[in-house]
Amino acid sequence: MSPSIPTALLLAGVAAQFADKLALDTLTLAATQAGATPRLVGLLVAAQSAGWLLVSLPAGVFADRVAPRSLVVLGGILMMAGSLVGTLLLGTGEVGWLLALSTFVAASGPVVIALSIFVLLPRMVPVANLPRANGRLELGRACFSLAAPLMAGWAVAHGVSALGLALCALLGAVVLVAALKLPAERPPVQPRLPLHRAIAEGGAFIAGHPYLRPIALCAIAWNVAFFAFLAIVTPYAARILLLAPETIGLASSAYGVGLVAGALSGARLIARLPTGLLLVFGPASSFVGAALLALAPASLGWPVLAFAFCLFGFGPILWFITQTSMRQAVTPQALLGRVSATLTTAMYGMRPLGALAGGLAGEWLGLATAIWLPVALFALSTLAILASSMPGLKAMPDGELALSTRG
């Protein structure tokens, strides 16, 4: 690993993302095996995702105000505390609101850590190396996205359902150790605005920036589209394409393959291809995958479904690495946390709406028609980039260039 990419920072980020995914998979499986109602399982999933919705904005403000290493430590403590309580509750068979509360606490840890790393990375890594550093983080996330469901399934199947959360507590300890090796940098001096005004300042910066505004619009539309697609694709594959459950599962695993391939090749492609091309390719590849699936006959159902999932992994992760590096390059240090938190909250807030829209479309319009809803939404996400000045970008802009283009 290049010495310019801090090992401790990558270790903390990957451990937090792995814990977040492993906790979700373990909880849903263990609660289902324990006889929890669908309503309770939904509550646990909501509690796990609520960390991103409720904690992101205030955490972004504090990421700009205090030393980011302190927040990484706080995130590790939250992960350990919530996971240990959840382990005890699962071990005693307690599947209720206390488990949901511990889930929320544990899930808040990765939120805080992710925002801290977003703020720390451009302070510790040259702008030219940001795509490589973000690519390493995404590669770890992609690999563990494949591993976490397998580990959770094995643990629950062998009657050790609390093992997944116990591992999350261990990963929290790993984050704490990694944080000790990070530099104790002081944050930039800035006026202490009230919390609501500080949050609004981050949103206003995004709305007025010629690069960040279309990135935000693209991300919002893409998340609505993807979660609408997830709500429709399984019944569509089973009832329209007539695929067996194991065939659908095998095809959907191509998503992880696409994620890993994109994360592995991301830094090299970003270095060799125009930045604008990559920013268009991410949402456009999703549009192509969804459109091909909507047009595919049943005889080609499995290969087209696998190809679509692979595109959903490969193109968007390249886009994510590119736009994350761009955000870090063009955002003033004093706003990094709030800019990231605003985008994160907007994206995660759109996901339930997308899933609801997809489910209702499937019920009201029929699956054969509803599958075109995510196609249209992916087209909108692509249009958000095409309608901006970014397709013409040849290279990653630096802060001075970005600020000079604000109007």
Secondary structure, DSSP 8 states (H G I E B T S, - for coil): --TTS-HHHHHHHHHHHHHHHHHHHHHHHHHHHTT--HHHHHHHHHHHHHIIIIIHHHHHHHHHHS-HHHHHHHHHHHHHHHHHHHHHHHHTT--SHHHHHHHHHHHHHHHHHHHHHHHHHHHHS-GGGHHHHHHHHHHHHHHHHHHHHHHHHHHHHTT-TTHHHHHHHHHHHHHHHHHHTS------------HHHHHHHHHHHHHH-TTHHHHHHHHHHHHHHHHHHHHHHHHHHHHTS---HHHHHHHHTHHHHHHHHHHHHHHHHHHHS-HHHHHHHHHHHHHHHHHHHHH--GGGHHHHHHHHHHHHHHHHHHHHHHHHHHHHHHS-GGGHHHHHHHHHHHHHHHHHHHHHHHHHHHHHH-HHHHTHHHHHHHHHHHHHHHTSSGGG--S---HHHHHHT--
